[in-house]
Amino acid sequence: MKPGEELFPKDENGKLIGDLVDLCHMWEALEKCKDAGLTKSIGVSNFNHKQLEKILNKPGLKYKPVCNQVECHPYLNQSKLLDFCKSHDIVLVAYGALGSQRVKEWVNLSLPVLLEDPVLSAIAKKHKQTPALVALRYQIQRGVVVLAKSYNKKRIKENIQVFDFELTPEDMKAIDGLNRNIRYYEFLIGVGHPEYPFSEEY
C-alpha cells in the first residue's frame, strides 16, 4: 500500500491506494535482514502458490520462505496450498483456525459460524472435547502450525489440551469433507491490486 502514516490509505472514493512493490525486491530486503542477524528466519503471509513460485524461482535466491501464514480452517482447509508448501518444505501457519470473530468491519456476518458445525460438534462429543479443540487438533494432525488467538485465560488453558487426544482417520476425513472454500477474511478493499492474492484457486 502507499507508504505513509495511514495503515489502509484510501482515495476520495474509499478505494485502497496501492503501491507497486516487486515481491522479489521485497524478498531481497528480507534476506539482507537475515544476513545482518536481525531475524532468525523469514517467511510470508497470504501468498498464493504463484506468488510463492515467484520467490522460489528468483535468480540468486539465498533463503526460501520458512513459512506462509494464511487463513486456514475446516471451511477453508487450503489442502492444495498445504501440499504445495509441503513439497517445498514451507510450513503452513493457520490464522482464523476457529473461523473468525464476528466483527462486521472484517467479516461477512451472513457466513456460517464454524464452531456451530454439526460434524465438528459430533466429533467433539465423541472425544469429550469442544468443537474448537477438534478444529485445532485437525490442523496439528495435518502438519499445520496453528495460531489460536484468545484474550480469555480459560480458553487459552483449554487450547493447550489439544495434545491430550487424537482424531481418527475417519474423523479427519469427515472434517476434510467440510471444506467449502469459505474465506472469512477476504480483505475486499485490496481487490484490484495487482498482488491481491485470493483471486487464485490456491
QUIMOZI-V375906 format. One line per field, one symbol per residue. ss: DSSP state (H for helix, E for strand, C for the rest). psi: psi as a letter, one per 30 degrees, with the letter a starting at -180 (. if undefined). burial: I if it has 16 or more other ideal C-beta (glycine too) atoms within 10 Angstrom, else O. A space follows every 10 residues. Layout:
ss = ???
psi = ???
burial = ???
//
This chain:
ss = CCCCCCCCCE CCCCCECCCC CCHHHHHHHH HHHHHCCCCC CCCEECCCHH HHHHHHCCCC CCCCCCEEEE ECECCECCHH HHHHHHHCCC EEEEECCCCC CCCCCCCCCC CCCHHHCHHH HHHHHHHCCC HHHHHHHHHH HCCCEECCCC CCHHHHHHHH HHHHCCCCHH HHHHHHCCCC CCCCCCCHHH CCCCCCHHHC CC
psi = lkkafkeikl afggkkjlkj kkeeeeeeee eeeeefgfle lkalkhklee eeeeeegkkg keklkeljjl kklffifhee eeeeeefghk kkkklgfgcl kijfffkjff kljefgkeee eeeeeeghal eeeeeeeeee ffgkkkjjkk fjeeeeeeff gfgflkklee eeeeeeffkg hjjeifhfff kfkfgkfgfl e.
burial = IOOOOOOOOO OOOOOIOOOO OOOOOOIOOI IOOOOOOOOO OIIIOIIIIO IIOIIOOIOO OOOOIOIIII IIIIIIIIOO IIOIIOOOOI IIIIIIIIII OOOOOOIOOO OOOIIOIOOI OOIIOOIOII IIIIIIIIII OIOIOIOIOO OOOOOOOIIO OIOOOOIOOO IIOIIOOIOO OIIIIOIOOI OOOOIIIIOO OI
//
